């Protein structure tokens, strides 16, 4: 069975209905669906609608909270500390990033720390929220361990993703959105849905051996060895430890049983206009991109890309021609449709 293309608006409406079926307020359900489709439209299918099945299980298990009591614990002119109450990640993260952007507009910089959130989806969504306001945005998450440090045969740290986005003039943004592992865990799920094998560099089995079977991966491998691992350690220091919620340490010392979706996070916004003229900055972003693209290319290379550019090319295709869904993902959506007695998007 081949991938099936689905019109993005119909898929987003279906996802919204699923989340409403879970008891989420309509506004929250729409936001959650929007963040998933945002990822699918850019080819980041690991963070798209294939996650719905996992989210349903986590709600059923009492881990993800569709009706959280989000609270501001502490706040200053430049900072905010938020208790998520196990909210769906996009709900509390957009709330916090909006507050952070307001602070950056007032005092030049805003920094938000989020405690006890759940899976946040593609982090680039949040950094681009700031970039859309003429700011530099950053978003980072740390969760229970799923990545093996170099030399270890067990998970010791989370593959903490980071996203940074800045605005350009003729181009919308430059956006870095990456895990500190070779690939995100969701890419293993996509490979399973497609029935494909994976490169052995992606993950290790439960014995600590490289494997090409995505179903056998127990731990992810860090990107760049000690470099990805080192970044992940420091991100935990700036999130879980700073929030007084050191999940990784507690799990490694067997003080608690960890959920793979409970996490801590931080987001930030920097008002570029506090340092330089924003229009000049945007022009310089475009000039930087043009300079990089003018470099001599290796044999067989047609174009040099900057961060986020391949995803924007995919967006141009999928916004017009629909989002391709593999058989495994379609089965997950069918199960959700049956559970909530919903009509699937046309074509499924």
HELIX and SHEET records of a PDB file:
HELIX    1   1 UNK A    8  UNK A   21  1                                  14    
HELIX    2   2 UNK A   26  UNK A   41  1                                  16    
HELIX    3   3 UNK A   45  UNK A   47  5                                   3    
HELIX    4   4 UNK A   49  UNK A   51  5                                   3    
HELIX    5   5 UNK A   52  UNK A   60  1                                   9    
HELIX    6   6 UNK A   89  UNK A  107  1                                  19    
HELIX    7   7 UNK A  124  UNK A  131  1                                   8    
HELIX    8   8 UNK A  185  UNK A  194  1                                  10    
HELIX    9   9 UNK A  214  UNK A  216  5                                   3    
HELIX   10  10 UNK A  226  UNK A  238  1                                  13    
HELIX   11  11 UNK A  247  UNK A  252  1                                   6    
HELIX   12  12 UNK A  272  UNK A  274  5                                   3    
HELIX   13  13 UNK A  278  UNK A  293  1                                  16    
HELIX   14  14 UNK A  309  UNK A  321  1                                  13    
HELIX   15  15 UNK A  327  UNK A  340  1                                  14    
SHEET    1   A 2 UNK A   4  UNK A   6  0                                        
SHEET    2   A 2 UNK A 323  UNK A 325 -1                                        
SHEET    1   B 7 UNK A  71  UNK A  75  0                                        
SHEET    2   B 7 UNK A  79  UNK A  83 -1                                        
SHEET    3   B 7 UNK A 109  UNK A 117  1                                        
SHEET    4   B 7 UNK A 263  UNK A 271 -1                                        
SHEET    5   B 7 UNK A 135  UNK A 143 -1                                        
SHEET    6   B 7 UNK A 162  UNK A 167 -1                                        
SHEET    7   B 7 UNK A 173  UNK A 178 -1                                        
SHEET    1   C 3 UNK A 147  UNK A 148  0                                        
SHEET    2   C 3 UNK A 219  UNK A 221  1                                        
SHEET    3   C 3 UNK A 203  UNK A 204 -1                                        
END                                                                             
